[in-house]
Each structure stands twice: as structure tokens, then as C-alpha cells.
């Protein structure tokens, strides 16, 4: 009996920025709203079911626009048994990720990184090449 495999190729049409910050997510979201003139609003936490009966609970702030969205996701998730899991385990050095989808291509990501780098709440900020992230499927939570 011949078996067929269904291969699904997802489209990652957003930019990803990694943020290192000791701030709590609500304080960082407020700070980003101030410096980026955005409107990030707390949404229901995202629950990702992993293959080994574990789940990630990810804090989620989002601003929806007509042409895309801006989303702030916390990288760390604390399980009830005190275990720490990560949204993107290979990038565990980052505390948060900022996803920016802009279908009009008018947002300058380099300028946003520069603005965020001067923010007092942020220790480090880096634009991440999404094609090099192994667990990028975890970002398809929108």
C-alpha cells in the first residue's frame, strides 16, 4: 500500500524583532505604544499544544491594522510544575518577540529597531531572519 504525505508550506510574511528586556509584558507594551505610536492591546493568552502533552501559555498583545498587524509575544512560558518552556527554544536569549506584518511595505524595520534600541525598557533589540528559525511554526498563532 502506497502512502502519500501532505506537505504544507506556510508563508511567513512578517518581520520578526527579538527583544531583551527585564520589564513585565504590560509595561513593555505600554512603552512600545509610546515610542512607536502604536496601540498594542492585551489579548487572550495564546495556548500552544505541544506534541509531548505539554502546552505553552504565551502572553499576547496586538494591534490590528487594515494592512497587517503588530504583535508582541512573550518568549517564556511557565508550566504548573515550574518548568520553563519557550515559544522559540533556539532563541531563548530573547524575552519578547515583536511581529510586524505590513502589506503596504511602508514600515521601515531598521528605523523601528533603532527607535527600540534607544528605549530605556529594552536592553537589546535585533531583527531576526525568520528563514533561519527552526521552530517558526510556533509564530503562526494569529
C-alpha positions as CSV (number, residue, x, y, z in Angstrom):
1,X,0.0,0.0,0.0
2,X,1.5,3.3,-1.1
3,X,1.5,6.2,1.4
4,X,1.2,9.8,0.5
5,X,2.5,12.7,2.5
6,X,0.8,16.0,2.6
7,X,3.4,18.8,2.6
8,X,2.2,22.2,3.8
9,X,4.4,25.2,3.2
10,X,3.4,28.2,5.3
11,X,4.0,31.7,4.3
12,X,5.9,33.9,6.8
13,X,5.0,37.3,5.6
14,X,6.0,39.3,8.6
15,X,9.2,40.7,10.1
16,X,10.5,39.4,13.5
17,X,12.3,41.5,16.1
18,X,13.8,39.9,19.2
19,X,13.8,42.0,22.4
20,X,15.7,41.5,25.6
21,X,14.0,43.4,28.4
22,X,13.6,42.8,32.2
23,X,10.3,44.6,32.0
24,X,6.9,42.9,32.5
25,X,4.9,42.5,29.3
26,X,2.3,45.1,30.1
27,X,4.9,47.7,30.9
28,X,6.9,46.9,27.7
29,X,3.7,47.0,25.7
30,X,2.9,50.5,27.2
31,X,6.4,51.7,26.4
32,X,6.2,50.4,22.8
33,X,2.9,52.2,22.4
34,X,4.6,55.4,23.5
35,X,7.7,55.2,21.3
36,X,6.1,53.6,18.2
37,X,2.8,55.5,18.4
38,X,1.1,52.1,18.3
39,X,-2.0,50.7,20.0
40,X,-0.9,47.3,21.4
41,X,-3.8,45.9,23.5
42,X,-3.7,42.8,25.7
43,X,-5.5,39.9,24.1
44,X,-6.4,36.5,25.4
45,X,-3.2,34.4,26.1
46,X,-2.3,32.0,23.3
47,X,-2.2,28.3,24.3
48,X,0.0,26.1,22.1
49,X,-0.4,22.4,22.5
50,X,3.0,20.7,22.0
51,X,3.5,17.1,20.8
52,X,4.5,15.7,24.2
53,X,1.4,16.6,26.2
54,X,2.8,20.0,27.2
55,X,1.3,23.3,26.5
56,X,2.7,26.8,26.2
57,X,0.8,29.8,27.6
58,X,2.1,32.9,25.7
59,X,1.2,36.4,26.7
60,X,-0.1,38.3,23.7
61,X,-0.6,42.0,22.8
62,X,-1.7,43.0,19.4
63,X,-2.7,46.0,17.2
64,X,-4.6,45.1,14.1
65,X,-4.4,47.4,11.1
66,X,-6.1,47.4,7.7
67,X,-2.9,46.4,6.1
68,X,-1.4,44.0,8.7
69,X,-0.7,43.8,12.4
70,X,1.9,44.4,15.2
71,X,2.1,41.7,17.8
72,X,4.1,41.4,21.0
73,X,4.7,37.9,22.2
74,X,6.4,36.8,25.4
75,X,9.0,34.1,24.7
76,X,8.9,32.3,28.1
77,X,6.0,30.2,29.4
78,X,6.0,28.8,32.9
79,X,4.3,25.4,33.3
80,X,2.5,24.5,36.5
81,X,5.3,22.2,37.5
82,X,7.7,25.2,37.5
83,X,9.3,24.1,34.2
84,X,10.1,26.9,31.7
85,X,9.3,26.4,28.1
86,X,10.0,28.8,25.2
87,X,8.0,29.9,22.2
88,X,11.2,29.7,20.1
89,X,13.5,27.5,22.1
90,X,16.5,28.2,19.8
91,X,16.2,31.9,20.6
92,X,15.8,31.6,24.4
93,X,18.0,34.6,25.0
94,X,15.2,36.9,23.9
95,X,12.4,37.8,26.3
96,X,9.9,39.0,23.7
97,X,9.3,39.0,20.0
98,X,7.7,41.8,18.0
99,X,6.0,40.5,14.8
100,X,5.2,43.2,12.2
101,X,3.2,42.4,9.2
102,X,2.9,45.3,6.7
103,X,1.3,44.6,3.4
104,X,1.9,48.2,2.2
105,X,5.7,47.8,2.9
106,X,5.8,51.4,4.3
107,X,7.2,50.5,7.7
108,X,10.9,50.8,7.9
109,X,12.0,47.9,10.2
110,X,15.6,49.3,10.6
111,X,14.1,52.5,11.9
112,X,11.9,50.6,14.4
113,X,14.9,48.7,15.6
114,X,16.8,51.9,16.1
115,X,13.9,53.5,18.0
116,X,13.6,50.4,20.2
117,X,17.3,50.4,20.9
118,X,17.1,53.8,22.5
119,X,14.2,52.8,24.7
120,X,15.1,52.6,28.5
121,X,12.9,49.4,29.0
122,X,14.9,47.5,26.4
123,X,18.4,46.2,26.9
124,X,18.9,44.8,23.4
125,X,16.9,44.5,20.1
126,X,17.7,42.5,17.0
127,X,16.0,41.9,13.7
128,X,15.8,38.2,13.2
129,X,15.9,36.4,9.9
130,X,12.7,34.3,10.1
131,X,14.0,31.8,7.5
132,X,16.8,30.7,9.9
133,X,14.4,30.0,12.8
134,X,13.7,26.2,13.2
135,X,10.5,26.5,15.3
136,X,9.0,29.3,13.3
137,X,5.7,27.4,13.1
138,X,5.1,28.4,16.7
139,X,4.7,32.0,15.5
140,X,1.7,31.2,13.3
141,X,-0.7,31.9,16.2
142,X,-2.5,34.9,14.7
